[in-house]
């Protein structure tokens, strides 16, 4: 789908004097809405605790099981366990991927139904699946559903960036997260964009 351009977030986020210099050094972020939520959620599970490069290789092998096409939930369920293991997935990840497909199929939930849900409704609905945590759904909200106002307080990259930019005490995890949430509240309703700029800041260091 086409990128969703929103320049209003630039003015709003630039009011944060510590975030503003970072925004000026990065190309403005454009949100993209993507189809096949089931597959995107499976891909997110596959990439957990892996480098981007390794995750891309595994996902490519996964698609090759279906002739390079994007599989339906039923096709994922019907794929033998050993075949999924063969692309480089652990036993746990094979189970989690098939859990996702089964859950969405059993609930009769398609992209249209999920797109109608609020952010918290999507999180509540999908975190019922074993192997799917809040962070995974937050990434889905940002990079698949194209939601503008998501803040991933548990994301390590965001934590590392905010610790440096806002001089937070990383040793005090609870206090750090409380301060992160307080700071991020001022970024609403454009917190997804703020996360993007913080990731870019961290990657540049």
N, C-alpha and C positions, 0 to 999 in steps of 0.2 A: 504494500500500500504506500501511497505518497507520504512524504514526510510532512509533519505538522509543524509549521513555523509559528513561533510565538515570540515576538520581540518585546512584549509587555513585561516578560520576566526579567529582562536585562535592567530596565529602570528600577524595578522593585528590588531585585537582589543587590543592585549596586548601592542601595542605601546602607548596606552593611559595609562599613569602612574597611573591614579586614578581608571581606570576600571580593570587593570591587576590583582591587589590583589583579586578582587571579582571573576574574571574568575578562578583563581587558586583554589578557595575553592568550585567550583561547577563542577559537572560532565558535560563534553562537551555536548552541546545541539545538537540534531538531528532533522532536519525538517522532517515532515511527510506530504505526499500528500494524501488527502482523497477524496472519491467519493461522489456523491449526494450533489452538491453545494446548491441546493434549500433547502434541509433538514437542512444542516449545518447553513445556513443563518437564517432559522426559529428557530433553536435551540439557536442561538445567541440572537435573539429577545426575546425569552422566558426567557433567563437568565438575561436580563437587570434588574439592581437594586435588584437582589436577591443574596443570599449566594450560593456558589457552591453546597452545600448539597441540598438546597431547589430546585435549578434549575435542579439538577439531578433527583430528585423525580418527578418533573413535566414532564420532558422529557421522563422518563420511562413510566409514565401514558399515555402520548401522543402516544408513540409507541404501547402501549397495545391496543389502539383503532384500530390498524391495525394488531392485532394478533402478536405483537412483531416485525413485519417487518418494513422496511423503506418505508414510503408511497411515491407515485409519486405525482407530483404537482396536477394532476387531482383528486387524492384521497383526498388531503387536501382541495381542493376547494369544493368537494362534501360532506365533513363532515359537518353535521349540526352545526350551531353556538353554540347551547346549549351544544352539546357534547364536543366541544373544551373548552367551559367555564368550563365544569365539571372536567377537569383535573387540574384546578387551574389557568387558564389564565384570565387576566382581559379582559373587553370588547375591550379595545384598542389593546391589544396584539393579540386577536383573529383576529381582522381586519387586523393588520399588517402581521400576518402569512399568511392569505389568500391573502393579497395584493402581497406578494412575489410570491406565487404559480401562481397567475393569470398573473402577469407581465412576469414571465419567460416563461409561457405557450404561452401567446399571442405574445411574441416576438420570439417564437421558439428557445429559447436559452437553450442549454444543457451544460453539463460540458465541452465538447470539445471546444465549441465556446468561453466560458469564459476563459478557460485555454490558448487560443491563444491571449487574450488581454493583454496589458501592465497593470502595477499596476494602473496608473491614468485612463486608459480606463475602468477598472473594477470599480473603484470608481465612475467615472462619470456615468456609466451605471446603477449601482445598487442604487446609492443615489437618483435616480429619483423615487424610490418606497417610498411611504409614510410610515414612521416608521423606515426607514433605513438611518442611518447617517454615516458620514465618519468613525468614530471610529469602528462601527460595521463591515464595509467592510474591514477596516485594519486588524481586528481580523480574518476575513475570509481569507484574503490574506496570513496571517501568518500561521494559524492553519489548513486551508483546502487546499489552493492552494500551500502551501509550498514555498512561495516567500522569498528570502533571504534578500531583501533590503527594508524593510518597517519600518518606524518609527512613532509610535503613540504618537504624541506630546500632545494630549488631554487626554491621559490615566492617571488617578489619581495616580496609582501605580508608573508609570514611573516618573511622576512629583515629587512625594514624595521621590523616590530614588535619583533622580538627584539633588534635593534640598539639600539633605544631603551630597552626594558624592562630588558635585561640588560647595557646599556652595552658592547656588542661593537664591535670595530673593523671597520667595513664596508670599509675600504680593503684589509684583509688577507682576501681572499675565502676562501682555503683555511683559515686559522685561524678565521675566523668560522664556517664550516660545521662544523668540528670541534667548536667550543664549542657550537653549536646542537644537534648530535647528542648531545653529552654531557649537556646540560641536558634535552633531550627524553627521554632514556632513563629519567629519573625519572618521567616522565608515563605510561609504559607501565603497564597496557594500554589507556590512554584518550587516546592522542596525537591522534586525530581531533578530539576535543572541544577539546583545547588549541589546535589550529590554528584552530578556529572562534572561540574567544575572542580569539585574537591578531588575526585578521582584523577582528573587531568593534572591537577597540582601535584598529587602524590606521584604519579607516573613520571613527571618531569624532574623529580628530585633524584 
